[in-house]
Amino acid sequence: MGNRIAYRLLEVTCPYGVGAVGDLMTGEERIDTVLRGGIPDRVPVVPLVYYFAAEVAGVPNEVFLKDVRVFQNALDICFEQAGPWDAIYTLPFTFDAPRYDMTWGAGLGMKPGIALGGDAFSKVLEATESEYLMNEDDYQKILSYRFYTPLHPLLRFMVELISRYKNKPQGARVWVNDFMRGGVRLGIRWIRELKRWDKRGVGFFSSFSLEAPFDTFSMARGLVGFSIDLRRRPDEIAEASLRLGKSLARIALLACRATGTNRFLLLLHRSSNDFISPDQFERYAYSSIRYIADYLTKKGIYFGMHNDGNWDRSLEILSDLPENCFFQFDGRTDIFRARRILGDRFTIMGDVPATMLAFGESHEVRRYCTRLIEEVGANARFILSSGCEVPQNARLENVQAMVKTALKHRYN
């Protein structure tokens, strides 16, 4: 690893809608500097905020999920009380309101659900073991498809899952009424929200995010079914993942161009050591990830991974990715070891645990954030963030402590 970057502490104030007093860069400039390996004025901070905003604003979850304006107002209130942070990093679920249909989510192997009761924790559900969205013959079907454009493989696969989720025969009606209409609505609202924050000088952290094909298979098949498939059809899974990955890479590029944001985040919820071995990851999942990373990097897009779960034994594999990729770890991975293994070629993002934000004390949060900055961020290639999502029951003072710790650490 390279030389440590000296930093200094600065007492800051945090007016709403702008960076901290003393900032020499905008949030966008700061993040871009870190991702390309430069030295920013201070440590960037980008928490993943979703349900926590509803809690801060005192909004029932059901209303938060079904009314875009309520969602926007809650996020504004949360940013004012817990921020400011350097970019908006949220989830696009609510932009499918008012139905909370999440048609696109079904196309990624998930099933939407709202917990009963306005104050109950709401959640997005994967297909239950008794309600698969995929069957074991689908991998071969993907490989045998005839496609009209490079975008078509993933889109067709998503529409097929959506058809099954809605118990409709696949055809033009599903394409137009469910997939296209929902996708256009979601895209328009996403871009409008991006522009709404851009007027305040705050950008979006990523253009959009999609689940990796291997992980989509795992969720759509269910854990038991997919585990059996890995034994019976491993090569088909690898080849189908790569074919959809090539399509996903081109869709990701379009999302970046449409939003004007040169960062894309690939979601990996089923590729960690919690689910598969490093050997299985390298043989069956990694080729599609590597293709997406190479393709986007060559196009000038920063490729990032949301690494859900424990990745300790797969870090060496990830170190082969193109320079300037970034990783968000969620607290299960040893982030300090990750820095040692990944070295100075990548940006690491994280990793204040949900348990600490919910049940810890603010002085514990400050101490842990300071350690992250001094050790993981010793080379300045670090973005302070929550470990995955800020939990809904996080203590406001703990989130404030995380943000303010980043605002106080200035690089010389």
C-alpha positions as CSV (number, residue, x, y, z in Angstrom):
1,M,0.0,0.0,0.0
2,G,1.1,3.6,-0.6
3,N,1.9,6.4,1.8
4,R,-0.6,7.5,4.4
5,I,-2.2,10.8,3.7
6,A,-2.0,13.3,6.5
7,Y,-5.3,14.8,7.7
8,R,-6.3,17.5,10.2
9,L,-9.5,17.9,12.3
10,L,-11.7,21.0,11.8
11,E,-14.7,22.1,13.8
12,V,-17.5,22.5,11.3
13,T,-21.0,23.7,11.1
14,C,-23.5,22.0,8.8
15,P,-26.1,24.3,7.2
16,Y,-28.9,22.6,5.4
17,G,-28.5,22.1,1.6
18,V,-24.8,22.9,1.4
19,G,-21.5,21.3,2.4
20,A,-19.8,22.0,5.7
21,V,-18.1,25.4,6.3
22,G,-14.6,25.1,5.0
23,D,-15.3,22.7,2.1
24,L,-13.2,23.4,-0.9
25,M,-15.0,20.9,-3.2
26,T,-18.6,20.1,-4.0
27,G,-19.8,16.6,-3.1
28,E,-19.6,15.5,-6.7
29,E,-16.0,16.8,-7.1
30,R,-15.0,15.1,-3.8
31,I,-16.4,11.7,-4.8
32,D,-14.9,11.8,-8.3
33,T,-11.5,12.8,-6.8
34,V,-11.6,9.8,-4.5
35,L,-12.7,7.3,-7.2
36,R,-9.9,8.3,-9.6
37,G,-7.3,8.1,-6.9
38,G,-6.8,11.8,-6.0
39,I,-6.8,13.5,-2.7
40,P,-10.0,15.4,-1.8
41,D,-10.3,18.2,0.7
42,R,-12.0,15.9,3.2
43,V,-13.5,12.5,3.6
44,P,-16.7,12.0,1.6
45,V,-19.7,10.6,3.5
46,V,-22.6,8.9,1.7
47,P,-24.9,6.9,3.9
48,L,-27.6,4.6,2.3
49,V,-30.8,6.1,3.6
50,Y,-34.3,4.8,2.9
51,Y,-36.6,3.6,5.7
52,F,-34.6,5.7,8.2
53,A,-35.9,8.8,6.5
54,A,-39.5,7.7,7.3
55,E,-38.6,7.2,10.9
56,V,-36.9,10.7,11.2
57,A,-39.9,12.4,9.5
58,G,-42.4,10.5,11.6
59,V,-44.1,9.0,8.5
60,P,-45.8,5.6,8.6
61,N,-44.1,3.2,6.3
62,E,-47.1,2.4,4.2
63,V,-47.6,6.1,3.4
64,F,-43.8,6.5,2.8
65,L,-43.9,3.7,0.2
66,K,-47.0,4.7,-1.6
67,D,-46.7,8.5,-1.9
68,V,-43.7,9.9,-3.8
69,R,-44.2,13.4,-2.3
70,V,-44.2,12.0,1.2
71,F,-41.1,10.1,0.4
72,Q,-39.4,13.2,-0.9
73,N,-40.4,15.3,2.1
74,A,-39.2,12.6,4.5
75,L,-35.8,12.5,2.7
76,D,-35.6,16.3,2.9
77,I,-36.2,16.3,6.6
78,C,-33.7,13.5,7.2
79,F,-31.1,15.3,5.2
80,E,-31.7,18.5,7.2
81,Q,-31.5,16.8,10.6
82,A,-28.9,14.1,10.0
83,G,-26.9,15.6,7.1
84,P,-25.5,17.1,5.0
85,W,-23.9,14.2,3.2
86,D,-22.1,14.3,-0.2
87,A,-24.6,12.5,-2.4
88,I,-28.0,11.0,-2.3
89,Y,-27.8,7.3,-2.0
90,T,-31.3,5.8,-1.8
91,L,-33.4,3.0,-3.3
92,P,-35.8,3.5,-6.3
93,F,-38.6,1.4,-4.7
94,T,-40.9,4.3,-3.9
95,F,-40.8,5.7,-7.4
96,D,-43.1,2.9,-8.4
97,A,-45.8,4.5,-6.2
98,P,-48.7,4.6,-5.6
99,R,-49.1,0.9,-6.4
100,Y,-45.8,-0.2,-4.8
101,D,-46.0,-2.8,-7.6
102,M,-42.2,-2.9,-8.1
103,T,-42.6,-4.7,-11.4
104,W,-38.9,-4.3,-12.1
105,G,-38.2,-5.9,-8.7
106,A,-40.0,-9.1,-9.8
107,G,-37.8,-9.0,-12.8
108,L,-34.8,-9.2,-10.5
109,G,-36.1,-12.2,-8.7
110,M,-37.8,-10.4,-5.8
111,K,-41.4,-10.1,-4.7
112,P,-42.7,-6.9,-3.2
113,G,-44.6,-6.8,0.1
114,I,-45.8,-4.2,2.6
115,A,-46.1,-5.4,6.2
116,L,-49.5,-5.0,7.7
117,G,-49.9,-1.9,9.7
118,G,-48.7,1.6,8.8
119,D,-45.9,1.6,11.5
120,A,-44.7,-2.0,10.8
121,F,-41.3,-2.5,9.2
122,S,-41.9,-2.9,5.4
123,K,-39.8,-5.2,3.3
124,V,-39.1,-6.4,-0.2
125,L,-39.4,-10.2,-0.3
126,E,-37.7,-12.7,-2.5
127,A,-39.7,-15.6,-3.9
128,T,-40.6,-18.0,-1.1
129,E,-39.4,-21.6,-1.5
130,S,-42.8,-22.7,-2.5
131,E,-43.3,-19.9,-5.1
132,Y,-40.3,-20.0,-7.5
133,L,-40.1,-17.4,-10.3
134,M,-37.6,-19.6,-12.1
135,N,-37.3,-23.3,-12.8
136,E,-34.3,-25.4,-13.6
137,D,-34.8,-25.3,-17.3
138,D,-34.6,-21.5,-17.5
139,Y,-30.8,-21.4,-17.8
140,Q,-30.8,-23.4,-21.0
141,K,-33.7,-21.3,-22.3
142,I,-31.6,-18.1,-21.8
143,L,-28.8,-19.7,-23.8
144,S,-31.1,-20.7,-26.6
145,Y,-33.0,-17.4,-26.9
146,R,-32.6,-15.5,-30.2
147,F,-32.1,-11.8,-29.4
148,Y,-32.6,-8.8,-31.6
149,T,-30.3,-6.3,-29.8
150,P,-27.6,-6.5,-27.1
151,L,-30.1,-5.2,-24.6
152,H,-32.6,-7.9,-25.3
153,P,-31.3,-10.9,-23.2
154,L,-31.8,-9.3,-19.7
155,L,-35.0,-7.4,-20.7
156,R,-36.6,-10.6,-22.0
157,F,-35.6,-12.6,-19.0
158,M,-37.0,-9.9,-16.7
159,V,-40.3,-9.8,-18.6
160,E,-40.6,-13.6,-18.3
161,L,-40.1,-13.4,-14.5
162,I,-42.7,-10.5,-14.3
163,S,-45.2,-12.6,-16.3
164,R,-44.9,-15.4,-13.8
165,Y,-45.1,-13.1,-10.9
166,K,-48.3,-11.6,-12.2
167,N,-49.6,-15.0,-13.4
168,K,-50.0,-13.7,-17.0
169,P,-48.9,-15.3,-20.3
170,Q,-45.8,-13.7,-21.6
171,G,-46.5,-11.5,-24.6
172,A,-46.9,-8.0,-25.9
173,R,-49.3,-7.0,-23.2
174,V,-46.8,-7.8,-20.4
175,W,-44.1,-6.0,-22.4
176,V,-46.2,-2.8,-22.9
177,N,-48.5,-2.7,-19.9
178,D,-46.3,-4.0,-17.1
179,F,-42.7,-3.8,-18.1
180,M,-42.4,-0.7,-20.4
181,R,-45.0,1.4,-18.6
182,G,-43.6,0.7,-15.2
183,G,-40.0,1.1,-16.4
184,V,-40.8,4.5,-18.0
185,R,-42.6,5.8,-15.0
186,L,-39.8,4.7,-12.7
187,G,-37.1,6.2,-15.0
188,I,-38.9,9.6,-15.3
189,R,-39.4,9.9,-11.6
190,W,-35.8,8.8,-10.9
191,I,-34.5,11.5,-13.2
192,R,-36.8,14.1,-11.8
193,E,-35.6,13.3,-8.3
194,L,-32.0,13.5,-9.5
195,K,-32.7,17.0,-10.9
196,R,-34.5,18.1,-7.7
197,W,-31.4,17.4,-5.7
198,D,-29.1,18.7,-8.3
199,K,-30.7,22.2,-7.9
200,R,-29.4,22.1,-4.3
201,G,-25.9,21.1,-5.4
202,V,-26.3,17.5,-4.2
203,G,-25.9,14.7,-6.8
204,F,-26.9,11.1,-6.8
205,F,-24.3,8.6,-5.8
206,S,-25.1,6.1,-8.6
207,S,-26.9,6.3,-11.9
208,F,-28.9,3.3,-11.0
209,S,-28.4,-0.2,-9.6
210,L,-29.2,-3.7,-10.8
211,E,-28.8,-7.2,-9.3
212,A,-26.0,-9.3,-10.7
213,P,-27.5,-12.1,-12.9
214,F,-26.1,-14.9,-10.7
215,D,-27.7,-13.4,-7.7
216,T,-31.0,-12.9,-9.5
217,F,-31.0,-16.6,-10.4
218,S,-30.5,-17.4,-6.7
219,M,-33.3,-15.3,-5.5
220,A,-35.7,-16.3,-8.3
221,R,-35.0,-20.0,-7.8
222,G,-35.0,-19.9,-4.1
223,L,-32.0,-20.9,-2.0
224,V,-32.7,-24.6,-2.0
225,G,-33.5,-24.9,-5.6
226,F,-30.5,-22.8,-6.7
227,S,-28.2,-24.8,-4.5
228,I,-29.3,-28.0,-6.3
229,D,-28.9,-26.3,-9.6
230,L,-25.3,-25.4,-8.7
231,R,-24.6,-29.1,-8.4
232,R,-26.6,-30.2,-11.5
233,R,-26.2,-27.3,-13.9
234,P,-23.1,-25.3,-12.9
235,D,-21.9,-24.6,-16.5
236,E,-25.3,-23.5,-17.6
237,I,-25.6,-21.1,-14.7
238,A,-22.1,-19.6,-15.5
239,E,-22.9,-19.3,-19.2
240,A,-26.4,-17.8,-18.6
241,S,-25.0,-15.3,-16.1
242,L,-22.4,-14.2,-18.6
243,R,-25.0,-13.8,-21.3
244,L,-27.2,-11.7,-19.1
245,G,-24.2,-9.8,-17.8
246,K,-23.3,-8.6,-21.3
247,S,-26.8,-7.3,-21.7
248,L,-26.8,-5.7,-18.2
249,A,-23.5,-3.8,-19.0
250,R,-25.2,-2.1,-21.9
251,I,-28.3,-1.2,-19.9
252,A,-26.1,0.2,-17.2
253,L,-24.3,2.4,-19.7
254,L,-27.6,3.7,-20.9
255,A,-28.7,4.5,-17.4
256,C,-25.4,6.4,-16.8
257,R,-25.9,8.4,-20.0
258,A,-29.5,9.2,-19.2
259,T,-28.8,10.4,-15.7
260,G,-25.5,12.1,-16.4
261,T,-24.0,10.2,-13.5
262,N,-20.8,8.2,-14.3
263,R,-21.2,5.6,-11.5
264,F,-23.0,2.3,-11.6
265,L,-23.6,0.0,-8.7
266,L,-24.0,-3.7,-9.1
267,L,-25.9,-5.4,-6.3
268,L,-24.6,-8.8,-5.0
269,H,-26.9,-10.3,-2.4
270,R,-26.2,-14.0,-3.0
271,S,-22.5,-14.2,-4.1
272,S,-20.8,-13.8,-0.7
273,N,-19.1,-16.5,1.3
274,D,-22.4,-16.8,3.3
275,F,-23.9,-18.5,0.3
276,I,-21.2,-20.0,-2.0
277,S,-17.5,-20.9,-1.7
278,P,-14.8,-18.7,-3.3
279,D,-14.3,-21.4,-5.9
280,Q,-17.9,-21.4,-6.8
281,F,-17.9,-17.6,-7.0
282,E,-14.9,-17.5,-9.3
283,R,-16.1,-20.3,-11.5
284,Y,-19.8,-19.4,-11.9
285,A,-20.4,-15.8,-10.9
286,Y,-17.2,-13.8,-11.4
287,S,-17.0,-13.9,-15.2
288,S,-20.2,-11.9,-15.7
289,I,-19.1,-9.4,-13.0
290,R,-15.7,-9.0,-14.7
291,Y,-17.3,-8.5,-18.0
292,I,-19.6,-5.7,-16.7
293,A,-16.6,-4.0,-14.9
294,D,-14.4,-4.1,-18.0
295,Y,-17.1,-2.9,-20.3
296,L,-18.1,0.1,-18.1
297,T,-14.6,1.0,-17.2
298,K,-13.6,1.2,-20.8
299,K,-16.6,3.5,-21.4
300,G,-15.4,5.9,-18.6
301,I,-17.9,4.7,-16.0
302,Y,-16.9,3.9,-12.4
303,F,-18.0,0.4,-11.6
304,G,-19.0,-0.4,-8.0
305,M,-20.3,-3.4,-6.1
306,H,-22.7,-3.5,-3.2
307,N,-21.1,-6.5,-1.4
308,D,-23.8,-7.8,0.9
309,G,-22.6,-10.4,3.4
310,N,-19.2,-11.8,4.2
311,W,-16.6,-11.5,1.4
312,D,-13.5,-12.3,3.4
313,R,-12.4,-15.4,1.4
314,S,-13.2,-13.9,-2.0
315,L,-11.2,-10.6,-1.7
316,E,-8.2,-11.9,-3.6
317,I,-10.6,-12.7,-6.6
318,L,-12.0,-9.1,-6.5
319,S,-8.5,-7.7,-6.5
320,D,-8.3,-8.7,-10.2
321,L,-10.9,-6.2,-11.2
322,P,-10.0,-3.1,-13.2
323,E,-8.4,-0.2,-11.4
324,N,-10.7,2.5,-9.9
325,C,-13.6,0.1,-9.1
326,F,-15.2,0.6,-5.7
327,F,-16.7,-1.7,-3.1
328,Q,-19.3,-1.1,-0.5
329,F,-19.1,-3.6,2.4
330,D,-21.9,-4.0,4.9
331,G,-20.2,-4.8,8.2
332,R,-19.9,-8.6,7.7
333,T,-16.7,-8.3,5.8
334,D,-13.5,-7.4,7.6
335,I,-13.1,-4.0,6.0
336,F,-9.6,-3.5,7.4
337,R,-8.4,-6.8,5.9
338,A,-10.2,-5.8,2.7
339,R,-8.0,-2.7,2.4
340,R,-4.8,-4.8,2.9
341,I,-5.9,-7.3,0.3
342,L,-7.3,-4.9,-2.3
343,G,-4.5,-2.3,-1.9
344,D,-4.5,1.2,-3.3
345,R,-6.1,0.4,-6.7
346,F,-9.7,0.6,-5.5
347,T,-12.0,2.8,-3.4
348,I,-13.6,1.2,-0.4
349,M,-16.9,2.4,1.0
350,G,-18.5,1.6,4.4
351,D,-18.9,0.3,6.9
352,V,-20.6,1.6,10.1
353,P,-22.6,-1.5,11.2
354,A,-26.4,-1.3,11.6
355,T,-26.1,-2.6,15.1
356,M,-23.8,0.2,16.1
357,L,-26.1,2.9,14.6
358,A,-29.2,1.4,16.3
359,F,-27.8,0.3,19.7
360,G,-24.4,2.0,20.1
361,E,-23.5,5.3,21.7
362,S,-22.5,8.3,19.6
363,H,-18.9,8.3,21.1
364,E,-18.6,4.7,19.8
365,V,-19.7,5.7,16.4
366,R,-17.2,8.6,16.3
367,R,-14.4,6.3,17.5
368,Y,-15.1,3.6,14.9
369,C,-15.5,6.2,12.1
370,T,-12.2,7.8,13.0
371,R,-10.5,4.3,12.8
372,L,-12.1,3.7,9.4
373,I,-10.8,7.1,8.1
374,E,-7.3,6.6,9.6
375,E,-6.8,3.0,8.5
376,V,-9.1,2.2,5.5
377,G,-8.8,5.8,4.3
378,A,-5.1,6.1,4.9
379,N,-4.6,6.4,1.1
380,A,-7.6,8.8,0.8
381,R,-9.5,6.2,-1.3
382,F,-12.3,5.8,1.1
383,I,-15.9,6.9,1.4
384,L,-17.5,6.8,4.8
385,S,-20.9,5.1,4.7
386,S,-23.3,2.9,6.6
387,G,-22.8,-0.8,6.5
388,C,-25.5,-1.5,3.9
389,E,-28.6,0.6,4.7
390,V,-29.0,2.9,7.7
391,P,-31.4,0.8,9.8
392,Q,-34.9,2.2,10.4
393,N,-34.3,2.1,14.2
394,A,-31.0,3.9,14.0
395,R,-30.5,6.6,16.6
396,L,-30.5,10.0,15.0
397,E,-27.5,11.2,17.1
398,N,-25.5,8.2,15.9
399,V,-26.1,9.0,12.3
400,Q,-25.3,12.6,13.0
401,A,-22.0,11.5,14.7
402,M,-21.1,9.4,11.6
403,V,-21.7,12.4,9.2
404,K,-19.9,14.9,11.4
405,T,-16.8,12.7,11.8
406,A,-16.3,12.8,8.1
407,L,-16.9,16.5,7.8
408,K,-14.2,17.1,10.4
409,H,-11.5,15.1,8.8
410,R,-9.6,17.2,6.3
411,Y,-6.7,16.1,4.2
412,N,-3.7,18.3,4.2
